[in-house]
Amino acid sequence: MPKMSSETAVTCKRTTLHGPTMGTRWSATVDTDNTMDLEALRQDLATAVEQVDEQMSPWKPDSDLMRLNRAPVGTWVDLSADIVDVLDCALEFQRLSAGAFDPCVGELVDAWGFGAVRDTPDADAIRAARQPEAHAGPGSIELERPAGRARKRRSLQLDLCGIAKGYAVDRMVTVLQQHGVRHALAALDGELRAVGRQASGAPWAVALERPEVGLRAVQGVIELEDLAVATSGDYRRCLQVGEARLAHTMDARRRAPVNNAVASVTVLARTCMHADAWATALLVAGSDEGLAMAQRMGLDVLFLVRRAEGLVELGLGRFGRFGRSAALSK
């Protein structure tokens, strides 16, 4: 029987606030009493998400990200504290994942038609992006956090799509907490983070999507309490080339889109930015390398892998008990 909050379901009402952003929608499901100014909360949530988009979008020419991308090599660029924090985290994940997560893949993303430059693959651009000299690698970006600035040490194009949405969800949670919200679920696309439990005392139930193109079906249910979850996969934005399904996520080490048997990777973490970045890195790494990496880092992770016998679940941590996840139920 779920434990009851001191703020019971009788004294709370449930409201879902939402709005457009980043080519998708953000939402926040909140359990609050009648004293909450929901319109002010909605406006502050929308502002927080929009600020992240204005700073980190590769589709907005005046974003901090694009100003840095356009800057000559060696030129310092003044940036907002938010994007400096995200860049710092992205470079740390690049190191921890041995390059499976790499924020310097903007040229590849655009060449394959997944970015702002073009919407179909371009053979000449792909050949250029695959040249050895096009691989940025570690140390290609220098940050000065106290000064709030960064510079490129070589020609490259940054792309933060593998981490920015998770960060935006964390910003939403900060806003919710500033408004005194104790029971909420913040979401942006496949990234979610829970604030406490539901007012009833039950954890927040989140559907894990079955990774099949053109199908909206539930693979299982994840229960969250003060926890974030992110999923990366190859089934929403992809290219079908013969028998190969090429994901929109780029593998900087191969200089090509992800092309392995992993259909999706779901990661639990305390912050959504960390869950988002690890989900991206493990999708790139693949099931064998990815499971070894997740085990080394002590992650709670669920791989859904395509095999001859069908879709196979491979889990660690909270997803690994008894060969199944203690947090996952069908």
C-alpha positions as CSV (number, residue, x, y, z in Angstrom):
1,M,0.0,0.0,0.0
2,P,1.6,3.4,-1.0
3,K,2.5,5.7,1.8
4,M,0.4,8.8,2.1
5,S,2.0,12.3,1.9
6,S,1.2,14.8,4.6
7,E,-0.2,16.7,1.6
8,T,-2.8,14.2,0.7
9,A,-4.6,13.6,-2.5
10,V,-7.7,15.1,-0.9
11,T,-6.0,18.5,-0.4
12,C,-4.2,18.5,-3.8
13,K,-5.3,18.8,-7.3
14,R,-3.4,17.5,-10.4
15,T,-2.6,19.8,-13.2
16,T,-0.5,19.3,-16.4
17,L,1.3,22.3,-17.7
18,H,2.9,22.2,-21.2
19,G,4.2,24.1,-24.2
20,P,6.2,23.8,-27.3
21,T,10.0,23.8,-27.4
22,M,13.0,22.2,-29.3
23,G,10.8,20.8,-32.0
24,T,8.7,18.9,-29.4
25,R,6.9,19.7,-26.2
26,W,7.7,20.1,-22.5
27,S,5.3,19.1,-19.8
28,A,5.0,19.2,-16.0
29,T,2.4,17.2,-14.1
30,V,2.0,18.7,-10.7
31,D,0.0,17.8,-7.6
32,T,-0.5,21.1,-5.6
33,D,-3.0,22.7,-3.3
34,N,-5.3,25.6,-4.4
35,T,-2.8,28.3,-3.3
36,M,-0.4,27.6,-6.1
37,D,-0.2,30.3,-8.9
38,L,-0.3,27.8,-11.8
39,E,-0.1,30.5,-14.5
40,A,3.1,32.0,-13.0
41,L,4.5,28.5,-12.7
42,R,3.7,27.7,-16.3
43,Q,5.4,31.0,-17.5
44,D,8.5,30.3,-15.4
45,L,8.8,26.7,-16.8
46,A,8.4,28.0,-20.3
47,T,11.0,30.6,-19.8
48,A,13.5,28.1,-18.3
49,V,13.1,25.8,-21.3
50,E,13.2,28.5,-23.8
51,Q,16.4,29.9,-22.3
52,V,18.1,26.5,-22.8
53,D,16.9,26.4,-26.4
54,E,18.1,30.0,-27.1
55,Q,21.5,29.1,-25.7
56,M,22.1,25.6,-27.1
57,S,20.0,25.2,-30.2
58,P,21.9,24.4,-33.5
59,W,18.8,25.7,-35.3
60,K,19.0,29.2,-33.9
61,P,21.8,31.2,-35.6
62,D,22.2,33.6,-32.7
63,S,22.4,30.9,-30.0
64,D,25.5,30.7,-27.8
65,L,26.3,27.3,-29.4
66,M,26.2,28.7,-33.0
67,R,28.3,31.8,-32.0
68,L,30.9,29.4,-30.7
69,N,30.6,27.2,-33.8
70,R,31.2,30.3,-36.1
71,A,34.1,31.7,-34.1
72,P,37.6,31.4,-35.6
73,V,39.8,28.8,-34.1
74,G,41.6,30.2,-31.0
75,T,39.1,33.0,-30.4
76,W,37.6,33.2,-27.0
77,V,33.8,33.5,-27.0
78,D,31.8,34.8,-24.0
79,L,29.0,32.4,-23.1
80,S,26.2,32.1,-20.6
81,A,26.9,30.2,-17.3
82,D,24.4,27.6,-18.4
83,I,26.1,26.5,-21.6
84,V,29.5,26.6,-20.0
85,D,28.2,24.1,-17.4
86,V,26.7,21.9,-20.0
87,L,29.8,22.0,-22.2
88,D,31.9,21.2,-19.1
89,C,29.7,18.2,-18.4
90,A,29.7,17.1,-22.0
91,L,33.5,17.1,-22.2
92,E,33.6,15.1,-18.9
93,F,31.3,12.5,-20.4
94,Q,33.5,12.4,-23.5
95,R,36.3,11.4,-21.3
96,L,34.4,9.0,-19.1
97,S,32.9,7.2,-22.1
98,A,36.2,7.0,-24.1
99,G,34.6,9.1,-26.9
100,A,31.3,7.3,-27.1
101,F,29.7,10.5,-26.1
102,D,31.2,13.4,-28.1
103,P,29.8,16.9,-28.4
104,C,32.0,17.6,-31.5
105,V,29.8,15.8,-34.0
106,G,27.9,18.8,-35.5
107,E,29.6,18.4,-38.9
108,L,28.5,14.7,-39.1
109,V,25.0,15.5,-37.9
110,D,24.6,18.0,-40.7
111,A,26.3,15.8,-43.4
112,W,23.8,13.0,-42.7
113,G,20.8,15.3,-42.9
114,F,19.8,15.3,-39.2
115,G,20.8,18.9,-38.5
116,A,19.9,22.4,-39.4
117,V,21.9,22.6,-42.6
118,R,20.2,19.9,-44.7
119,D,17.4,17.3,-44.4
120,T,18.9,14.6,-46.5
121,P,22.4,13.0,-46.6
122,D,25.0,14.7,-48.8
123,A,27.7,12.4,-50.1
124,D,30.4,15.1,-50.5
125,A,29.7,16.4,-47.0
126,I,29.8,12.9,-45.5
127,R,33.2,12.2,-47.2
128,A,34.6,15.5,-45.8
129,A,33.2,14.8,-42.3
130,R,34.8,11.3,-42.4
131,Q,38.3,12.5,-43.1
132,P,40.8,11.9,-40.2
133,E,41.5,15.6,-39.9
134,A,37.8,16.2,-39.3
135,H,37.8,14.2,-36.0
136,A,38.1,16.7,-33.2
137,G,38.8,14.4,-30.3
138,P,39.6,15.3,-26.6
139,G,41.1,18.6,-25.9
140,S,39.5,20.4,-28.9
141,I,37.6,22.7,-26.7
142,E,39.0,24.9,-23.9
143,L,36.8,26.3,-21.2
144,E,37.4,29.0,-18.6
145,R,34.4,28.5,-16.3
146,P,35.1,31.5,-13.9
147,A,35.4,33.8,-16.9
148,G,32.4,32.2,-18.7
149,R,34.1,31.7,-22.0
150,A,35.3,29.0,-24.4
151,R,37.4,28.6,-27.5
152,K,38.0,26.0,-30.1
153,R,41.5,24.6,-30.5
154,R,40.8,23.2,-34.0
155,S,38.0,23.6,-36.6
156,L,34.9,21.8,-35.4
157,Q,31.1,22.1,-35.0
158,L,29.6,21.4,-31.6
159,D,26.2,19.7,-31.2
160,L,24.7,19.4,-27.7
161,C,21.5,17.5,-28.6
162,G,22.6,14.5,-26.7
163,I,22.6,16.4,-23.4
164,A,20.7,19.7,-23.7
165,K,17.2,18.3,-23.3
166,G,18.2,16.5,-20.1
167,Y,19.6,19.8,-18.8
168,A,16.3,21.6,-19.8
169,V,14.4,19.1,-17.6
170,D,16.7,19.7,-14.7
171,R,16.1,23.5,-15.1
172,M,12.3,22.7,-15.0
173,V,12.8,20.8,-11.8
174,T,14.7,23.8,-10.3
175,V,11.7,26.1,-11.2
176,L,9.2,23.6,-9.7
177,Q,11.2,23.5,-6.4
178,Q,11.5,27.3,-6.3
179,H,7.7,27.5,-6.5
180,G,7.5,25.1,-3.6
181,V,6.2,22.1,-5.6
182,R,6.8,18.8,-3.8
183,H,5.1,16.4,-6.1
184,A,5.8,16.6,-9.9
185,L,6.9,14.9,-13.0
186,A,8.8,17.1,-15.5
187,A,9.2,15.8,-19.1
188,L,10.7,16.8,-22.4
189,D,10.5,14.2,-25.2
190,G,12.1,11.0,-23.8
191,E,13.7,12.7,-20.8
192,L,11.8,12.8,-17.4
193,R,12.6,13.6,-13.8
194,A,10.4,13.2,-10.8
195,V,10.1,15.6,-7.9
196,G,9.2,13.4,-4.9
197,R,6.3,11.0,-5.3
198,Q,2.7,11.7,-6.3
199,A,0.6,13.4,-3.6
200,S,-1.1,10.0,-3.0
201,G,2.3,8.6,-1.9
202,A,2.6,6.4,-5.0
203,P,5.8,6.7,-7.1
204,W,5.4,8.3,-10.6
205,A,4.8,5.7,-13.2
206,V,6.5,6.3,-16.6
207,A,5.9,4.2,-19.6
208,L,9.0,2.7,-21.4
209,E,8.2,2.7,-25.1
210,R,8.6,-0.4,-27.2
211,P,11.3,0.6,-29.8
212,E,9.6,-0.1,-33.0
213,V,9.3,2.3,-36.0
214,G,5.8,3.6,-36.5
215,L,4.4,1.9,-33.4
216,R,3.4,3.5,-30.1
217,A,3.3,0.6,-27.6
218,V,4.5,0.1,-24.0
219,Q,7.4,-2.2,-23.3
220,G,7.1,-1.7,-19.5
221,V,6.6,0.7,-16.7
222,I,9.3,2.5,-14.6
223,E,8.5,3.9,-11.2
224,L,10.3,7.1,-10.2
225,E,10.8,9.0,-7.0
226,D,13.3,11.9,-6.9
227,L,15.0,10.3,-9.9
228,A,15.5,11.0,-13.6
229,V,15.2,8.7,-16.6
230,A,16.3,9.1,-20.2
231,T,16.0,6.9,-23.3
232,S,18.0,7.0,-26.5
233,G,17.2,4.8,-29.5
234,D,17.3,4.2,-33.2
235,Y,13.5,4.0,-33.9
236,R,12.3,7.6,-34.0
237,R,14.7,9.5,-36.2
238,C,16.7,7.2,-38.5
239,L,17.7,6.4,-42.1
240,Q,17.0,3.0,-43.7
241,V,19.9,2.1,-46.0
242,G,19.3,-1.3,-47.4
243,E,19.0,-3.7,-44.5
244,A,20.8,-1.2,-42.2
245,R,18.9,1.2,-39.8
246,L,21.1,4.3,-39.2
247,A,20.3,6.2,-36.1
248,H,20.4,10.0,-35.9
249,T,22.9,9.7,-33.1
250,M,26.5,9.9,-34.4
251,D,29.4,7.7,-33.4
252,A,32.4,10.1,-33.5
253,R,34.8,7.2,-33.3
254,R,33.5,5.6,-36.5
255,R,32.7,9.0,-38.1
256,A,29.2,7.6,-39.0
257,P,25.7,7.2,-37.6
258,V,25.1,4.6,-35.0
259,N,24.5,1.2,-36.6
260,N,24.4,-1.6,-34.1
261,A,21.8,-4.0,-32.7
262,V,20.8,-1.8,-29.8
263,A,17.2,-0.6,-30.3
264,S,17.2,1.6,-27.2
265,V,19.0,2.4,-24.0
266,T,17.3,3.6,-20.8
267,V,19.3,5.1,-17.9
268,L,18.3,6.2,-14.4
269,A,20.2,8.9,-12.7
270,R,19.8,11.7,-10.1
271,T,19.9,14.4,-12.8
272,C,18.3,14.2,-16.2
273,M,21.4,15.7,-17.8
274,H,23.5,12.8,-16.6
275,A,20.8,10.3,-17.6
276,D,20.5,11.9,-21.1
277,A,24.3,11.9,-21.7
278,W,24.8,8.3,-20.5
279,A,21.9,7.1,-22.7
280,T,23.5,8.7,-25.7
281,A,26.9,7.3,-24.9
282,L,25.7,3.7,-24.3
283,L,23.6,3.7,-27.5
284,V,26.8,4.6,-29.4
285,A,28.9,2.1,-27.5
286,G,26.6,-0.9,-28.2
287,S,25.5,-3.7,-26.0
288,D,28.9,-5.4,-25.2
289,E,31.0,-2.3,-24.7
290,G,28.1,-0.4,-23.3
291,L,27.2,-3.0,-20.6
292,A,30.9,-3.1,-19.6
293,M,31.0,0.7,-19.4
294,A,27.7,0.8,-17.4
295,Q,28.9,-1.8,-15.0
296,R,32.2,0.0,-14.5
297,M,30.3,3.3,-13.8
298,G,27.7,1.6,-11.5
299,L,24.8,2.7,-13.7
300,D,21.2,1.6,-13.7
301,V,20.6,0.8,-17.3
302,L,18.4,-1.2,-19.6
303,F,19.4,-2.2,-23.1
304,L,16.8,-3.4,-25.5
305,V,18.7,-5.3,-28.2
306,R,17.5,-6.8,-31.5
307,R,18.5,-10.4,-31.9
308,A,17.4,-13.3,-34.1
309,E,15.0,-14.5,-31.4
310,G,13.4,-11.0,-31.0
311,L,13.9,-8.1,-28.7
312,V,16.1,-9.0,-25.7
313,E,16.4,-7.0,-22.4
314,L,19.8,-6.6,-20.8
315,G,19.8,-4.8,-17.5
316,L,22.1,-3.7,-14.7
317,G,21.6,-2.1,-11.3
318,R,17.9,-1.5,-10.6
319,F,17.2,-3.1,-14.0
320,G,19.2,-6.2,-13.3
321,R,17.6,-8.0,-10.4
322,F,16.5,-11.6,-11.1
323,G,17.4,-11.0,-14.8
324,R,14.7,-8.4,-15.0
325,S,14.3,-4.9,-13.6
326,A,12.8,-4.4,-10.1
327,A,11.7,-1.0,-11.5
328,L,10.2,-2.5,-14.7
329,S,6.9,-4.3,-14.8
330,K,4.7,-5.4,-17.7
